[in-house]
Amino acid sequence: MNRTKRLSSKKSLSRVERDVIERNHTAGPSMAAGLSAGSLRGASVAWVMLDWGASAFSTISITLLVAYVEKVVFAGDPWGVPGGVVWAWTLAVAMLLAAVVAPWVAAWADRTQAHRQALLASVLLGSIAAIGLALVPPSARLAVVAATILASIGFDLSAIFTGSLLPRIAVGKKADRLSAIGYAAGYAGGAIALVIATGVFSSRAASGLSDSGALRVAFAIMGGWWLLFSLPAFFVRFGDGRQEGHSATSAGELLGFARELAARDGCHRALARVLTGAVLLLGAMQTAIGQFSSVALQEFHLEAGDLVRLVLLVQVVALPGALVSGWLSTVWGRWPALVLSLSGWVTVLALAGFVSQRWQLTALAVLLGVVLGGAASVLRATVAGLAPPGRFGATFGLLNVGSKLAGFLASVVFGGAYALTGHPRAGLVALLVQLVAGWWFLARAGTLLSPLGHGEAGPTTGIKDGER
């Protein structure tokens, strides 16, 4: 069926939705043009390894690092507040600083087509800061907080440029599949890194290490793993993303993109709508993941080993969960897959306020694993498909900035509720409200997230396979 007939047959679509599909269909050749099949496979593997490597920071930071900060560095409340509050506000500061820095770095990468160089700098910042946690003693509390903040900023920035490289190597359903494989690889890599780090901690007596010494070795593993498995991405090509019309300065680049999003053009208005929903959802999810460990430690008085086993359970379940979500998004469409995942997230946050026994906590961890990467994977592929050519960095930068600002506010509210009530679960209500708000914004995107807006036509495709 030709494009004109296809679009005219969809009378129920809004003008905005038809504009987006029209733009997506005519967006031009794939950014992967010029890459041989072998080069494209190599780039895809290197891209997946970015998730594999970075996830070591995710798993170790929400288990061993949070335990180190709360139980070792800030044991006895030396700053006058519980260690859990220090952890929550440390994450909030990291999110805020990342939100300030990210737009400028992303705009520079778009102008100069230096996404890979920006990725390298981000990985180096995060991994070296992680190794720095191993080098400073626990008595240097400010240095521990600073290193945690820098590592978190590096992690957030690397996520921007990992996302901005996706449209260069995959489009449509291929982007959904590759995004899901990346998340699944991340869960596997993060779990393996956590097992190794935990093994060091468990054998600390035989190694002659103290508790804090073993944890610091684990942080060196965290940084080294992240850096090592990110290296392949620095030696492969990711396609040509160069487009005309870039500004001479990063400020001009940001202003130009802002004007495009504020224009009455249906394509950019639709992108703004999807981004608004995505940032609210991702901000709530990222904050929830970071704070669930604190809830488990404080409410259930888990030891570090118990927390590690709980996180490993989540990782093991999340791996097939991400793959299934990616498969569902290619079969049912992105919106049904998102609805299923978001329903699970709402259930997790709602039930988290009522669990009171260990077996209930374990069951909740299994449910969290099922839905953990589904929504994030589909959202990453969706934004990659809607990103204007030449604005990949700015688009993912805006996604990251928005989610960090949303996460910053959620973390502040979470920490404030914890400080006022003495119960970390009180902050989960704010996360639930934010999640529902993001769901509502995405629902307004209509068929842009349905099977119609889910094909393989080009770098920002909107036509289903075989319907061009």
Number of C-alpha atoms within 10 A of each C-alpha: 9 9 14 10 11 12 17 11 10 11 9 10 15 12 12 18 21 22 18 24 25 18 18 25 22 15 17 14 12 22 24 23 14 13 17 11 10 9 17 21 13 18 26 22 17 22 25 25 23 27 27 26 28 29 27 27 26 21 27 26 23 19 27 24 23 23 26 21 21 22 19 17 22 22 13 13 15 11 11 10 12 18 25 26 24 19 23 24 19 20 24 26 20 22 28 19 18 24 25 13 14 25 26 19 21 29 30 23 23 26 24 12 19 18 26 21 13 21 26 19 14 24 29 20 22 28 28 22 25 30 21 22 27 24 15 14 15 19 11 10 16 11 15 22 20 17 22 24 23 22 28 27 27 26 24 25 29 28 20 28 26 21 23 29 24 29 28 26 25 26 28 26 26 17 27 32 24 23 31 31 22 25 28 29 22 27 31 23 24 28 26 18 24 28 17 14 24 22 13 21 24 15 12 17 12 8 11 10 16 12 14 18 18 22 26 28 18 27 27 21 24 31 27 18 21 30 21 15 18 24 16 16 22 15 11 17 19 28 21 16 21 15 13 8 10 18 16 11 13 20 14 14 23 20 14 15 20 15 12 16 18 12 12 12 13 18 24 23 19 22 21 21 16 25 27 21 26 27 25 28 29 24 28 29 25 18 25 24 15 20 25 20 23 27 23 19 22 17 14 14 12 18 12 19 15 14 20 23 16 19 25 23 17 23 28 18 21 27 25 20 24 30 24 19 28 31 18 21 27 21 14 13 24 29 26 17 23 26 15 15 23 22 13 20 26 16 15 20 23 15 13 19 15 11 16 11 9 12 10 14 18 17 13 19 23 21 19 24 25 24 24 27 29 31 27 24 26 29 25 20 28 29 23 29 30 28 22 23 23 20 23 30 32 30 28 27 28 25 28 27 27 22 27 32 21 25 29 26 20 27 32 19 21 28 25 18 20 21 17 10 12 14 15 25 22 20 24 25 18 17 29 20 15 23 24 19 16 22 20 13 18 23 18 14 21 16 21 27 24 18 19 17 27 31 27 25 24 21 29 32 28 33 24 17 13 10 14 17
